[in-house]
Every structure is written in structure tokens, then in C-alpha cells.
Amino acid sequence: MKLIKDNLTEIRERISATAQKCGRDPQTITLLAVSKTKPVSALEEAINAGQLCFGENYVQEGVEKIEYFAENDHLAWHFIGPLQSNKSRPVAEHFDWCHTVDRLKIAQRLSDQRPADKAPLNVLIQINISDENSKSGITLTELPALAEQVSTLPNICLRGLMAIPAPESDPARQCAVFRQMETAFHELQALYPQIDTLSMGMTDDMDAAITCGSTMVRIGTAIFGARNYSVS
């Protein structure tokens, strides 16, 4: 079985090669290790291999891991799962980022519940770019209004956009969807100077995402292996 550090090396090399191919600096692309359902021992292996940014989909599991690694203040914790309003407090209190803001109510609660002794919570607005009923997120036409509202909240910082497109095997069609996100991202940047993060791309479409301007790719299975969905 391949070691996690070897998987991380391969992913980093793939990010670097793809970035250089399209004229981008690989250092502008963050690798987010999606560690949902994985034990802390797997995260320890990744940390020992230099990985510092982790994405969690389940609130309680994520909080437990954050508390376990509390003494390591170099780590950055991203909540990347759908967020119900009744679970916003632990996200506001423990995580550094939330990728899945899709309505003002959630953003308001995150701002209200963010502890005063912590830096503002970094948030991304989730776009349902493929208009899938099964996925959270807003349409691109709804983005300007929500971005304006979120940007005024005091204890969160709007940093950009996140999307999970429908699965697509053809790279050209992958790019067609990601280009829509890239355009929306640049339009948002023109209005809000702090916007710097476009979170899109997973194992199967990360090359197209990087080509289309992604600044953060979310990789799970290619790092940690198959997930155990009995954990929730």
C-alpha cells in the first residue's frame, strides 16, 4: 500500500506540472487535504509530510480533530460540507474557513457566533454551477446580492467562491463549466479587494480546474485512499 507521503508528493507534482503548463505559479495553488472519515493517525502522517490544510465535511468529526491537534497552531481547518443553521456555532467557534455559505442566514449566524478572540472566519460562497438539485449553493445570478450582504458582516471575511460541478469526464466540458466560475471570481475581485480564493477541482478534474484559475484544489481519496462512510 502506498504511503500518504508518497501520495502527497504525486499530487503536488501534478499540481506543479499543470500550473506550469498553463503559465501559472504553482505556489498560488493551495492543496486542501480532504480528511473526512479518516483517523487522526492518517492526518498525522500527512502533517509529517508537510500538509497543513485540511478539509472536513462533518461538524462533530471535524471539531474532534481540531481539538486533538489543538497544540499545532500551523494547521488550517476548512469546513467544506453542507452547513445546517443549527450546527453553525461549532463551525464558527473552531474552524478557520467555511466553504459552503449559500444564504445570508448562515453567514449572519457564523458572524454572530465567531468568538471575539479569534480572527474573522474566512468564508466562501458556494455556487451550484451545474444546477443540481442534490447540491447546495446559489446560482451565479444570485451571487452579487449575497456577496454584498456577506461582505458587510463584521466577524467573517468573504474570500471568494467554491463549486462542485457535476461529474464530467471530458476535459473540454470540465473547462467550460470552470470558466464560468473563473469569470464570476474575477468579477467579484473587481468589487472586493480581499477576494483571493477560488476553491474548485478534485482528483478527477483538478487539471481543468487549475487551468481555469482555481487557487485551491480539494483532494481526498488520492491522498488518503477510499473513504469510510460509516463515520458521520
N, CA and C of each residue as an Amber inpcrd file, in Angstrom:
protein
   696
   0.8440000  -1.2000000   0.0000000   0.0000000   0.0000000   0.0000000
   0.8820000   1.2550000   0.0000000   0.5610000   2.1940000  -0.8340000
   1.3530000   3.4200000  -0.9200000   1.1860000   4.2610000   0.3350000
   2.2580000   4.9210000   0.7040000   2.2230000   5.7840000   1.8720000
   1.5620000   7.1130000   1.5370000   0.9620000   7.7280000   2.5480000
   0.3180000   9.0220000   2.3650000   1.3250000  10.0580000   1.8780000
   2.5490000  10.0060000   2.3980000   3.5490000  10.9960000   1.9680000
   3.8660000  10.8440000   0.4830000   3.8390000   9.6200000  -0.0220000
   4.0830000   9.4040000  -1.4520000   2.9160000   9.9350000  -2.2850000
   1.7030000   9.7210000  -1.7940000   0.5320000  10.2580000  -2.4880000
   0.5780000  11.7770000  -2.5320000   0.9590000  12.3870000  -1.4220000
   1.0580000  13.8450000  -1.3820000   2.1070000  14.3530000  -2.3630000
   3.2220000  13.6630000  -2.4360000   4.2640000  14.0580000  -3.3840000
   3.7370000  14.0090000  -4.8110000   3.0190000  12.9480000  -5.1540000
   2.4740000  12.8120000  -6.5090000   1.4680000  13.9220000  -6.8130000
   0.5940000  14.2230000  -5.8700000  -0.4060000  15.2760000  -6.0890000
   0.2700000  16.6340000  -6.2500000   1.2520000  16.9140000  -5.4150000
   1.9540000  18.1940000  -5.5180000   2.6690000  18.3150000  -6.8620000
   3.2570000  17.2210000  -7.3040000   3.9230000  17.2480000  -8.6150000
   2.9210000  17.4590000  -9.7330000   1.7470000  16.8650000  -9.5980000
   0.7040000  17.0400000 -10.6100000   0.2050000  18.4820000 -10.6340000
   0.0290000  19.0670000  -9.4630000  -0.3800000  20.4720000  -9.3870000
   0.6750000  21.3510000 -10.0510000   1.9220000  21.1110000  -9.7280000
   3.0130000  21.9210000 -10.2660000   3.0970000  21.8040000 -11.7850000
   2.9970000  20.5820000 -12.2940000   3.0990000  20.3750000 -13.7390000
   1.9540000  21.0400000 -14.4820000   0.7430000  20.9100000 -13.9420000
  -0.4260000  21.5110000 -14.5860000  -0.3330000  23.0330000 -14.5500000
   0.0880000  23.5830000 -13.4130000   0.2160000  25.0350000 -13.2900000
   1.2400000  25.5750000 -14.2850000   2.3850000  24.9340000 -14.3540000
   3.4280000  25.4060000 -15.2550000   2.9960000  25.2990000 -16.7150000
   2.2210000  24.2870000 -17.0160000   1.7500000  24.0940000 -18.3850000
   0.8590000  25.2450000 -18.8420000   0.1040000  25.8170000 -17.9070000
  -0.7830000  26.9290000 -18.2760000  -0.2370000  28.2820000 -17.8150000
   1.0480000  28.3180000 -17.4950000   1.6940000  29.5820000 -17.1820000
   1.3870000  30.1540000 -15.8190000   1.0520000  29.3000000 -14.8630000
   0.7490000  29.7700000 -13.5190000   1.8500000  29.3760000 -12.5480000
   1.9640000  30.1340000 -11.4720000   2.8980000  29.8220000 -10.4100000
   2.2710000  28.7550000  -9.5110000   2.8730000  27.5740000  -9.3710000
   2.2980000  26.5300000  -8.5180000   2.0730000  26.9800000  -7.0760000
   2.8620000  27.9660000  -6.6320000   2.7350000  28.4340000  -5.2580000
   1.4160000  29.1700000  -5.0070000   0.7080000  29.5300000  -6.0630000
  -0.5690000  30.2250000  -5.8990000  -1.7360000  29.2510000  -5.7510000
  -1.4440000  27.9560000  -5.7160000  -2.5000000  26.9380000  -5.6230000
  -2.3300000  26.1580000  -4.3270000  -3.3370000  26.2000000  -3.4800000
  -3.3070000  25.5070000  -2.1930000  -3.8740000  24.1100000  -2.3390000
  -3.1790000  23.1380000  -1.7680000  -3.6850000  21.7720000  -1.7150000
  -4.4190000  21.5750000  -0.4010000  -5.7240000  21.3550000  -0.4960000
  -6.5490000  21.0970000   0.6760000  -6.7820000  19.5870000   0.7690000
  -6.2640000  18.9740000   1.8190000  -6.4280000  17.5290000   2.0120000
  -7.7810000  17.2590000   2.6640000  -8.6530000  16.5830000   1.9390000
  -9.9930000  16.2870000   2.4490000  -9.9030000  15.0350000   3.3120000
 -10.0190000  15.2420000   4.6130000  -9.7190000  14.1790000   5.5710000
 -10.9520000  13.6040000   6.2460000 -12.1270000  13.8580000   5.6940000
 -13.3520000  13.3280000   6.3020000 -13.2880000  11.8020000   6.3720000
 -13.7660000  11.2800000   7.4740000 -13.8270000   9.8440000   7.8130000
 -12.4590000   9.2340000   8.0840000 -11.3870000   9.9990000   7.9840000
 -10.0570000   9.4420000   8.1880000  -9.6100000   9.6180000   9.6470000
  -8.9130000   8.6240000  10.1940000  -8.4680000   8.7150000  11.5940000
  -7.3440000   9.7270000  11.7590000  -7.1480000  10.1450000  13.0060000
  -6.1030000  11.1390000  13.2670000  -4.7230000  10.5920000  12.8950000
  -4.5540000   9.2790000  12.9290000  -3.2650000   8.7080000  12.5390000
  -2.9300000   9.0170000  11.0820000  -3.9580000   9.0300000  10.2210000
  -3.7360000   9.3670000   8.8160000  -3.3810000  10.8440000   8.6720000
  -4.0480000  11.6900000   9.4540000  -3.7240000  13.1080000   9.4160000
  -2.3180000  13.3610000   9.9290000  -1.9090000  12.6130000  10.9460000
  -0.5510000  12.7610000  11.4670000   0.4900000  12.4280000  10.3990000
   0.2070000  11.3860000   9.6180000   1.1140000  11.0450000   8.5120000
   1.2050000  12.1980000   7.5190000   0.0440000  12.7760000   7.1890000
   0.0320000  13.8840000   6.2350000   0.7610000  15.1040000   6.7890000
   0.5480000  15.3870000   8.0590000   1.2130000  16.5310000   8.6930000
   2.7290000  16.3300000   8.6840000   3.1600000  15.1150000   8.9880000
   4.5930000  14.8100000   8.9780000   5.1930000  14.9460000   7.5860000
   4.3270000  14.8460000   6.5680000   4.7750000  15.0140000   5.1820000
   4.6230000  16.4540000   4.7070000   4.3100000  17.3590000   5.6360000
   4.2600000  18.7790000   5.3050000   2.9020000  19.3330000   4.9450000
   1.8310000  18.5380000   5.0720000   0.4970000  19.0330000   4.7450000
  -0.0800000  19.7900000   5.9360000  -0.5770000  20.9930000   5.6980000
  -1.0530000  21.8370000   6.7890000  -2.5300000  22.2210000   6.6830000
  -3.1300000  22.0590000   5.5020000  -4.5220000  22.4850000   5.2990000
  -5.4170000  21.2550000   5.1440000  -6.4630000  21.1900000   5.9600000
  -7.3480000  20.0250000   5.9650000  -8.8040000  20.4520000   5.8370000
  -9.5690000  19.6570000   5.0780000 -10.9830000  19.9250000   4.8690000
 -11.8330000  18.8330000   5.4790000 -12.8370000  19.2300000   6.2460000
 -13.7390000  18.2850000   6.9070000 -15.1880000  18.5760000   6.5040000
 -15.9630000  17.5090000   6.2920000 -17.3520000  17.6360000   5.8580000
 -18.3580000  17.5340000   6.9920000 -17.9620000  16.8970000   8.0860000
 -18.8860000  16.6380000   9.1860000 -18.4610000  17.4430000  10.3990000
 -19.4030000  18.1920000  10.9640000 -19.0710000  19.1690000  12.0010000
 -18.4120000  18.5170000  13.2060000 -19.0680000  17.5240000  13.8020000
 -18.5560000  16.9560000  15.0400000 -17.2080000  16.2650000  14.8320000
 -17.0950000  15.5160000  13.7360000 -15.8250000  14.8540000  13.4440000
 -14.7130000  15.8830000  13.2710000 -15.0230000  16.9560000  12.5600000
 -14.0270000  17.9930000  12.3470000 -13.6030000  18.6550000  13.6420000
 -14.5590000  18.9630000  14.5050000 -14.2480000  19.6050000  15.7830000
 -13.3590000  18.7010000  16.6310000 -13.6500000  17.4070000  16.6320000
 -12.8340000  16.4740000  17.4100000 -11.3870000  16.4570000  16.9170000
 -11.2020000  16.5120000  15.6230000  -9.8420000  16.5250000  15.0800000
  -9.1420000  17.8430000  15.3880000  -9.8640000  18.9330000  15.2640000
  -9.2770000  20.2430000  15.5870000  -8.8030000  20.2650000  17.0370000
  -9.6230000  19.7280000  17.9290000  -9.2550000  19.7040000  19.3480000
  -8.0670000  18.7690000  19.5930000  -8.0250000  17.6660000  18.8640000
  -6.9140000  16.7120000  19.0230000  -5.5830000  17.3640000  18.6430000
  -5.6170000  18.1620000  17.5770000  -4.3840000  18.8000000  17.0860000
  -4.2640000  20.2560000  17.5590000  -4.9250000  20.5840000  18.6650000
  -5.0100000  21.9840000  19.1020000  -3.6450000  22.6200000  19.3500000
  -2.6520000  21.8210000  19.7350000  -1.3430000  22.3970000  20.0480000
  -0.5530000  22.7440000  18.7920000  -1.0050000  22.2560000  17.6380000
  -0.3220000  22.5680000  16.3830000  -1.0170000  23.7730000  15.7400000
  -0.4840000  24.9440000  15.9930000  -1.1420000  26.1580000  15.5100000
  -0.7600000  26.5120000  14.0800000  -0.0410000  25.6110000  13.4010000
   0.2850000  25.8360000  11.9970000  -0.8000000  25.2890000  11.0580000
  -1.7290000  24.5120000  11.5930000  -2.7360000  23.8770000  10.7610000
  -3.8770000  24.8390000  10.4570000  -4.4840000  24.6670000   9.2810000
  -5.6680000  25.4410000   8.8880000  -6.8050000  24.4560000   8.6240000
  -7.9420000  24.7110000   9.2320000  -9.0880000  23.8010000   9.1620000
 -10.2240000  24.4340000   8.3680000 -10.6640000  23.7110000   7.3450000
 -11.6920000  24.1960000   6.4330000 -12.9410000  23.3240000   6.5660000
 -14.0820000  23.9440000   6.8170000 -15.3340000  23.1830000   6.7790000
 -15.8650000  23.2450000   5.3510000 -16.0620000  22.0700000   4.7370000
 -16.4200000  22.0320000   3.3180000 -17.7150000  21.2810000   3.0520000
 -18.4380000  20.9120000   4.1130000 -19.6920000  20.1930000   3.9280000
 -20.8990000  21.1220000   3.9920000 -22.0760000  20.6260000   3.6250000
 -23.3010000  21.4200000   3.7720000 -23.4880000  21.8000000   5.2370000
 -23.8820000  23.0340000   5.4730000 -23.9880000  23.5240000   6.8570000
 -25.4260000  23.8870000   7.1890000 -25.9690000  23.1730000   8.1610000
 -27.2970000  23.4990000   8.6750000 -27.1500000  24.6050000   9.7150000
 -28.1580000  25.4500000   9.7940000 -28.0530000  26.6010000  10.6900000
 -27.8980000  26.1840000  12.1510000 -28.4520000  25.0330000  12.5430000
 -28.3320000  24.6090000  13.9400000 -26.9520000  24.0470000  14.2670000
 -26.0760000  23.9390000  13.2650000 -24.7110000  23.4670000  13.5100000
 -23.6740000  24.5370000  13.1880000 -24.1290000  25.7610000  13.0470000
 -23.1950000  26.8250000  12.6680000 -22.2620000  27.2090000  13.8090000
 -22.7120000  27.1080000  15.0550000 -21.8800000  27.5660000  16.1710000
 -20.5450000  26.8340000  16.2640000 -20.5100000  25.4810000  16.2660000
 -19.1900000  24.8310000  16.3460000 -18.2830000  25.1550000  15.1600000
 -18.8560000  25.4070000  13.9880000 -18.0320000  25.8220000  12.8520000
 -17.4460000  27.2010000  13.1280000 -18.2760000  28.1190000  13.6040000
 -17.8090000  29.4740000  13.9130000 -16.7600000  29.4680000  15.0110000
 -16.8930000  28.5650000  15.9510000 -16.0100000  28.5700000  17.1130000
 -14.6800000  27.8450000  16.8730000 -14.6470000  26.9110000  15.9210000
 -13.4590000  26.0650000  15.7980000 -12.7120000  26.1560000  14.4700000
 -13.4320000  26.3350000  13.3750000 -12.7820000  26.2780000  12.0610000
 -12.1580000  27.6190000  11.6830000 -11.2510000  27.5660000  10.7090000
 -10.6360000  28.7810000  10.1600000 -11.3470000  29.2530000   8.8960000
 -11.9640000  28.2870000   8.1850000 -12.6480000  28.5780000   6.9360000
 -13.9860000  27.8460000   6.8750000 -14.9370000  28.4180000   6.1610000
 -16.1720000  27.7290000   5.7960000 -16.4040000  27.9620000   4.3030000
 -16.4660000  26.8750000   3.5410000 -16.5780000  26.9590000   2.0830000
 -18.0130000  26.9840000   1.5800000 -18.9800000  26.7980000   2.4500000
 -20.3200000  26.4460000   1.9780000 -21.4020000  27.4360000   2.3860000
 -21.0700000  28.7030000   2.3930000 -22.0840000  29.7240000   2.6640000
 -22.9670000  29.8920000   1.4240000 -24.2590000  29.6860000   1.5930000
 -25.1710000  29.7900000   0.4480000 -26.4350000  30.5870000   0.7620000
 -26.4480000  31.2230000   1.9290000 -27.5740000  32.0920000   2.2730000
 -27.1620000  33.0280000   3.3970000 -27.8230000  34.1630000   3.4620000
 -27.4640000  35.1930000   4.4220000 -27.6230000  34.7010000   5.8570000
 -28.6420000  33.8910000   6.1220000 -28.8820000  33.4090000   7.4870000
 -27.6570000  32.6900000   8.0370000 -27.0490000  31.8220000   7.2150000
 -25.8570000  31.0910000   7.6610000 -24.7080000  32.0550000   7.9100000
 -24.4930000  32.9760000   6.9900000 -23.4030000  33.9410000   7.1440000
 -23.5980000  34.7880000   8.4000000 -24.8210000  35.2110000   8.6330000
 -25.1130000  36.0230000   9.8110000 -24.8350000  35.2590000  11.0950000
 -25.2490000  34.0060000  11.1350000 -25.0110000  33.1890000  12.3310000
 -23.5160000  32.9690000  12.5460000 -22.7780000  32.6870000  11.4880000
 -21.3360000  32.4900000  11.6200000 -20.6640000  33.7540000  12.1590000
 -21.1000000  34.9090000  11.6840000 -20.5380000  36.1720000  12.1590000
 -20.8890000  36.4100000  13.6290000 -22.1490000  36.1830000  13.9670000
 -22.6030000  36.4160000  15.3490000 -21.9320000  35.4650000  16.3290000
 -21.6500000  34.2400000  15.8770000 -21.1420000  33.1980000  16.7840000
 -19.6180000  33.0890000  16.7850000 -18.9450000  33.8560000  15.9620000
 -17.4780000  33.8140000  15.9390000 -16.9270000  34.4140000  17.2260000
 -16.0810000  33.6870000  17.9720000 -15.5290000  34.2190000  19.2200000
 -14.7320000  35.4950000  18.9970000 -14.8300000  36.3990000  19.9450000
 -14.1780000  37.7030000  19.8190000 -12.6640000  37.5930000  19.8170000
 -12.1290000  36.5140000  20.4060000 -10.6760000  36.3840000  20.4810000
 -10.0760000  35.6930000  19.2590000 -10.9050000  35.3750000  18.2870000
 -10.4130000  34.7430000  17.0620000 -10.4530000  35.7240000  15.8980000
  -9.5930000  35.5010000  14.9240000  -9.6340000  36.2990000  13.7010000
 -10.9530000  36.0300000  12.9830000 -11.4040000  36.9530000  12.1340000
 -12.6310000  36.6990000  11.3830000 -12.5780000  35.3620000  10.6520000
 -13.7120000  34.6760000  10.5980000 -13.8080000  33.4010000   9.8940000
 -13.7720000  33.6620000   8.3900000 -12.8680000  33.0040000   7.6880000
 -12.8150000  33.1190000   6.2300000 -13.9550000  32.3120000   5.6150000
 -14.7190000  32.9140000   4.7230000 -15.8480000  32.2070000   4.1200000
 -15.8070000  32.3050000   2.5950000 -16.3420000  31.2550000   1.9830000
 -16.5380000  31.2190000   0.5420000 -18.0170000  31.0410000   0.2690000
 -18.4980000  31.6660000  -0.7810000 -19.8780000  31.4570000  -1.2140000
 -19.9080000  30.2760000  -2.1660000 -20.7970000  29.3220000  -1.8870000
 -20.8880000  28.1290000  -2.7280000 -21.8340000  28.3750000  -3.8940000
 -21.3310000  28.0900000  -5.0860000 -22.1180000  28.2330000  -6.3080000
 -22.5260000  26.8440000  -6.8100000 -23.8040000  26.6560000  -7.0550000
 -24.2920000  25.3990000  -7.6480000 -24.1900000  25.5610000  -9.1600000
 -22.9720000  25.4170000  -9.6550000 -22.6730000  25.7960000 -11.0310000
 -23.3330000  24.8740000 -12.0520000 -23.6290000  23.6360000 -11.6620000
 -24.2760000  22.6990000 -12.5840000 -25.7810000  22.5970000 -12.3580000
 -26.3030000  23.4360000 -11.4580000 -27.7510000  23.4950000 -11.1860000
 -28.3000000  22.1120000 -10.8360000 -27.6280000  21.4580000  -9.8840000
 -28.0530000  20.1290000  -9.4450000 -28.9400000  20.2410000  -8.2080000
 -30.0760000  19.5760000  -8.2490000 -30.9980000  19.6120000  -7.1140000
 -30.3870000  18.9990000  -5.8590000 -29.4490000  18.0740000  -6.0360000
 -28.8720000  17.3590000  -4.9000000 -27.7640000  18.1450000  -4.2030000
 -27.3660000  19.2750000  -4.7520000 -26.2500000  20.0230000  -4.1800000
 -26.6900000  21.3840000  -3.6650000 -25.9750000  21.8260000  -2.6510000
 -26.2150000  23.1570000  -2.0960000 -25.5870000  24.2010000  -3.0050000
 -25.8470000  25.4550000  -2.6760000 -25.2390000  26.5350000  -3.4360000
 -26.2730000  27.4000000  -4.1230000 -25.8340000  28.5760000  -4.5190000
 -26.7040000  29.5250000  -5.2110000 -26.3380000  29.5800000  -6.6880000
 -27.1810000  30.2340000  -7.4690000 -26.8850000  30.4280000  -8.8800000
 -25.9710000  31.6530000  -9.0320000 -25.3430000  31.7620000 -10.1800000
 -24.4820000  32.9170000 -10.4280000 -25.2700000  34.2180000 -10.4350000
 -26.5280000  34.1600000 -10.8250000 -27.3320000  35.3840000 -10.8410000
 -27.6320000  35.8800000  -9.4260000 -27.5910000  34.9830000  -8.4520000
 -27.8400000  35.3650000  -7.0580000 -26.5860000  35.8530000  -6.3460000
 -25.4300000  35.6660000  -6.9800000 -24.1640000  35.9620000  -6.3170000
 -23.9800000  37.4270000  -5.9440000 -24.2150000  38.3880000  -6.8300000
 -23.9320000  39.7810000  -6.4560000 -24.6380000  40.2360000  -5.1880000
 -25.9030000  39.8820000  -5.0510000 -26.6610000  40.3210000  -3.8790000
 -26.1410000  39.6740000  -2.6050000 -25.8820000  38.3660000  -2.6570000
 -25.4140000  37.6920000  -1.4460000 -24.0100000  38.1640000  -1.0720000
 -23.1430000  38.3440000  -2.0610000 -21.7860000  38.8240000  -1.7760000
 -21.8240000  40.1900000  -1.0980000 -22.6980000  41.0580000  -1.5600000
 -22.8080000  42.3910000  -0.9550000 -23.2370000  42.2880000   0.5000000
 -24.1810000  41.4030000   0.7840000 -24.6600000  41.2430000   2.1610000
 -23.5910000  40.6170000   3.0530000 -22.9480000  39.5700000   2.5670000
 -21.9550000  38.8650000   3.3780000 -20.7500000  39.7490000   3.6670000
 -20.3730000  40.5610000   2.7050000 -19.1580000  41.3730000   2.8530000
 -19.2730000  42.4250000   3.9530000 -20.4820000  42.7170000   4.4040000
 -20.6680000  43.7360000   5.4390000 -20.6340000  43.1670000   6.8500000
 -20.6570000  41.8540000   6.9940000 -20.7270000  41.2430000   8.3200000
 -19.3720000  41.3500000   9.0240000 -19.3660000  41.6710000  10.3120000
 -18.1240000  42.0750000  10.9730000 -17.1380000  40.9660000  11.3190000
 -17.6050000  39.7540000  11.5990000 -16.7180000  38.7310000  12.1410000
 -16.4220000  37.5950000  11.1740000 -16.7480000  37.8230000   9.9050000
 -16.3540000  36.9050000   8.8530000 -15.7170000  37.7130000   7.7320000
 -14.9110000  37.0230000   6.9260000 -14.2470000  37.6940000   5.8110000
 -14.5300000  36.9270000   4.5310000 -15.2320000  37.5600000   3.6030000
 -15.5260000  36.9230000   2.3270000 -14.2550000  36.8410000   1.5010000
 -13.8230000  35.6020000   1.2050000 -12.5570000  35.4100000   0.4930000
 -12.7380000  34.9330000  -0.9470000 -13.9620000  34.4500000  -1.3020000
 -14.1250000  34.0090000  -2.6800000 -15.2520000  33.0350000  -2.8780000
 -15.0390000  32.0820000  -3.7850000 -16.1060000  31.1790000  -4.2400000
 -15.6720000  29.7210000  -4.1760000 -16.6580000  28.8590000  -4.0530000
 -16.4410000  27.4120000  -4.1050000 -17.4990000  26.7840000  -4.9910000
 -17.1200000  25.7240000  -5.7060000 -18.0840000  24.9990000  -6.5350000
 -17.7020000  23.5340000  -6.6240000 -18.7350000  22.6950000  -6.7700000
 -18.5620000  21.2630000  -7.0160000 -19.3720000  20.9310000  -8.2710000
 -18.7880000  21.0420000  -9.4480000 -19.5370000  20.7580000 -10.6730000
 -19.9860000  19.3020000 -10.7470000 -20.9890000  19.0540000 -11.5700000
 -21.4100000  17.6770000 -11.8260000 -20.2560000  16.8990000 -12.4490000
 -20.1520000  15.6050000 -12.1380000 -19.0690000  14.7930000 -12.7150000
 -19.0710000  14.8510000 -14.2390000 -17.8920000  15.0300000 -14.8030000
 -17.7560000  15.1440000 -16.2560000 -16.3770000  14.6130000 -16.6340000
 -16.3340000  13.6460000 -17.5330000 -15.0600000  13.0080000 -17.8790000
 -14.2920000  13.7420000 -18.9720000 -14.9850000  14.5390000 -19.7740000
 -14.3240000  15.2150000 -20.8820000 -13.6750000  16.5130000 -20.4000000
 -12.3510000  16.6620000 -20.5470000 -11.6670000  17.8610000 -20.0600000
 -12.2010000  19.1640000 -20.6480000 -12.5900000  19.1340000 -21.9040000
 -13.1070000  20.3560000 -22.5250000 -14.4060000  20.8000000 -21.8690000
 -15.2710000  19.8420000 -21.5630000 -16.5350000  20.1830000 -20.9040000
 -16.3000000  20.5780000 -19.4440000 -15.2930000  19.9460000 -18.8230000
 -14.9230000  20.3760000 -17.4700000 -14.5240000  21.8540000 -17.4820000
 -13.6910000  22.2150000 -18.4550000 -13.2160000  23.5960000 -18.5420000
 -14.3440000  24.5720000 -18.8240000 -15.3070000  24.1750000 -19.6240000
 -16.4190000  25.0640000 -19.9600000 -17.1680000  25.4940000 -18.6990000
 -17.3350000  24.5580000 -17.7650000 -18.0130000  24.8800000 -16.5030000
 -17.0960000  25.7190000 -15.6110000 -15.8470000  25.3100000 -15.5060000
 -14.9210000  26.0390000 -14.6410000 -14.6820000  27.4630000 -15.1390000
 -14.7510000  27.7000000 -16.4390000 -14.5650000  29.0560000 -16.9500000
 -15.6640000  29.9930000 -16.4580000 -16.8650000  29.4660000 -16.2720000
 -17.9410000  30.2880000 -15.7140000 -17.5820000  30.7470000 -14.2950000
 -17.0200000  29.8240000 -13.5310000 -16.6030000  30.1700000 -12.1780000
 -15.4540000  31.1740000 -12.2010000 -14.5250000  30.9870000 -13.1030000
 -13.3870000  31.9010000 -13.2070000 -13.8600000  33.3220000 -13.5180000
 -14.8090000  33.4430000 -14.4330000 -15.3440000  34.7630000 -14.7810000
 -16.0200000  35.4090000 -13.5840000 -16.8460000  34.6360000 -12.8690000
 -17.5330000  35.1650000 -11.6910000 -16.5270000  35.5830000 -10.6150000
 -15.4710000  34.7990000 -10.4630000 -14.4290000  35.0960000  -9.4800000
 -13.7470000  36.4300000  -9.7900000 -13.3950000  36.6460000 -11.0470000
 -12.7320000  37.8970000 -11.4180000 -13.6700000  39.0970000 -11.2750000
 -14.9350000  38.8900000 -11.5680000 -15.9120000  39.9730000 -11.3900000
 -16.0380000  40.3400000  -9.9140000 -15.9980000  39.3310000  -9.0420000
 -16.0760000  39.5770000  -7.6070000 -14.8210000  40.2920000  -7.1120000
 -13.6630000  39.8870000  -7.6370000 -12.4020000  40.5270000  -7.2600000
 -12.4010000  42.0110000  -7.5850000 -13.0580000  42.3780000  -8.6790000
 -13.0940000  43.7790000  -9.0810000 -13.8800000  44.6350000  -8.0930000
 -14.7670000  43.9870000  -7.3260000 -15.6160000  44.7060000  -6.3810000
 -15.0910000  44.6580000  -4.9520000 -14.4060000  43.5750000  -4.6130000
 -13.9640000  43.3620000  -3.2310000 -12.4760000  42.9930000  -3.2310000
 -11.6140000  43.8650000  -2.7510000 -10.1750000  43.6510000  -2.8640000
  -9.6510000  42.4470000  -2.0910000 -10.3930000  41.9740000  -1.0930000
  -9.9080000  40.8490000  -0.2960000 -10.1670000  39.4920000  -0.9520000
 -10.8970000  39.4760000  -2.0590000 -11.2300000  38.2170000  -2.7290000
  -9.9720000  37.6210000  -3.3600000  -9.6160000  36.3950000  -2.9460000
  -8.3960000  35.7770000  -3.4670000  -8.4830000  34.2630000  -3.6060000
  -9.6530000  33.6770000  -3.3460000  -9.7380000  32.2130000  -3.2910000
 -10.8510000  31.6850000  -4.1850000 -10.4720000  30.7880000  -5.0710000
 -11.4250000  30.0820000  -5.9280000 -11.2140000  28.5890000  -5.6850000
 -12.1000000  28.0250000  -4.8760000 -11.9700000  26.6360000  -4.4470000
 -12.7560000  25.7400000  -5.3980000 -12.0420000  25.0660000  -6.2820000
 -12.7000000  24.1350000  -7.2050000 -11.6690000  23.1640000  -7.7460000
 -12.1320000  21.9510000  -8.0080000 -11.2530000  20.9140000  -8.5210000
 -10.9900000  19.8420000  -7.4880000 -11.2610000  18.5880000  -7.8780000
 -10.9770000  17.4260000  -7.0520000 -10.1160000  16.4710000  -7.8750000
  -9.9440000  15.2650000  -7.4120000  -8.9890000  14.3570000  -8.0540000
  -9.2280000  14.2250000  -9.5540000 -10.4810000  14.0470000  -9.9480000
 -10.7780000  13.7360000 -11.3500000 -10.8130000  14.9500000 -12.2690000
 -10.9000000  16.1510000 -11.7110000 -10.9980000  17.3270000 -12.5800000
 -10.0580000  18.4580000 -12.1590000  -9.0710000  18.1440000 -11.3340000
  -8.2050000  19.1990000 -10.8160000  -7.3580000  19.8490000 -11.9030000
  -7.0020000  19.0980000 -12.9330000  -6.1880000  19.6910000 -14.0020000
  -6.9660000  20.7890000 -14.7340000  -8.2250000  20.5000000 -15.0570000
  -9.0630000  21.5040000 -15.7120000  -9.3050000  22.6850000 -14.7880000
  -9.5070000  22.4050000 -13.4970000  -9.7580000  23.4840000 -12.5450000
  -8.5560000  24.4210000 -12.4420000  -7.3680000  23.8610000 -12.3690000
  -6.1580000  24.6840000 -12.2870000  -5.9820000  25.5000000 -13.5630000
  -6.2440000  24.8830000 -14.6930000  -6.1540000  25.5890000 -15.9750000
  -7.0990000  26.7790000 -16.0040000  -8.2260000  26.6480000 -15.3050000
  -9.2450000  27.7070000 -15.3010000  -9.1710000  28.5960000 -14.0650000
  -8.0330000  28.6120000 -13.3910000  -7.8140000  29.6080000 -12.3530000
  -8.0600000  29.2040000 -10.9220000  -8.3260000  27.9340000 -10.6550000
  -8.5320000  27.5170000  -9.2700000  -7.3170000  27.8710000  -8.4210000
  -7.5660000  28.3580000  -7.2090000  -6.4760000  28.6480000  -6.2760000
  -6.4350000  27.6440000  -5.1390000  -7.4150000  26.7140000  -5.1130000
  -7.4600000  25.7130000  -4.0510000  -8.1370000  24.4540000  -4.5780000
  -7.4190000  23.3430000  -4.5680000  -7.9980000  22.0700000  -5.0020000
  -8.2220000  21.1970000  -3.7750000  -9.3430000  20.4610000  -3.7730000
  -9.7540000  19.6610000  -2.6250000  -9.5660000  18.1770000  -2.9710000
  -8.5480000  17.5640000  -2.3750000  -8.1690000  16.2010000  -2.7440000
  -8.2780000  15.2890000  -1.5270000  -9.0460000  14.2060000  -1.6640000
  -9.2180000  13.2780000  -0.5600000  -8.6920000  11.8910000  -0.8550000
  -9.4190000  11.1550000  -1.7090000  -9.0850000   9.7570000  -1.9620000
  -7.6730000   9.5840000  -2.4950000  -7.2200000  10.4590000  -3.3650000
  -5.8790000  10.3300000  -3.9460000  -4.7760000  10.5120000  -2.9050000
  -5.1310000  11.0740000  -1.7480000  -4.1670000  11.2220000  -0.6540000
  -4.3200000  10.1070000   0.3760000  -5.5670000   9.9140000   0.8270000
  -5.8110000   9.0300000   1.9650000  -6.3570000   7.6500000   1.5930000
  -6.7440000   7.4600000   0.3440000  -7.3860000   6.2040000  -0.0310000
  -8.8910000   6.3000000   0.1080000  -9.5730000   5.1830000  -0.1250000
 -11.0430000   5.1770000  -0.1080000 -11.5650000   5.5980000   1.2530000
 -12.7150000   6.2720000   1.2450000 -13.2980000   6.7730000   2.4830000
 -14.1720000   5.7250000   3.1480000 -14.2940000   5.8660000   4.4460000
 -15.1780000   5.0180000   5.2440000 -16.4120000   5.8190000   5.6000000
 -17.5000000   5.6000000   4.8860000 -18.6930000   6.4140000   5.0860000
 -19.5550000   5.9470000   6.2600000 -19.0590000   4.9900000   7.0500000
 -19.7890000   4.6260000   8.2650000 -19.5860000   5.6790000   9.3300000
 -18.5920000   6.5710000   9.1180000 -18.3520000   7.6710000  10.0500000
 -19.2640000   8.8300000   9.6650000 -19.9090000   9.4350000  10.6250000
 -20.7750000  10.5930000  10.3540000 -20.7630000  11.5500000  11.5210000
